[in-house]
């Protein structure tokens, strides 16, 4: 995933946590806030409670890959943070992909499908 699509600064994370909205399912929580730039930005938060560095980095890599594959479906007017919950560490890639798309759809961060297709 390109750098322009990443949230990195602590101030950005805190701003979204404070002023954004959130939705969740059993595996993930998404905080999101509308932005003024023309592309989405993604932040990922994985607590030390989830596991050691190997597990946490694996989760980050998988989430970035899932979002990269579905970047064309993500609404480009939002910044969002995905927080990983404990049950997600037992999921394989396809289960995780389904769960992330579910929570993004639930928070209206996926573009609406065109009618007739």
Helices and strands as residue ranges (DSSP letters): G 3-5, H 10-19, E 21-24, E 28-34, E 41-45, H 53-69, G 71-73, E 78-84, G 86-90, H 93-106
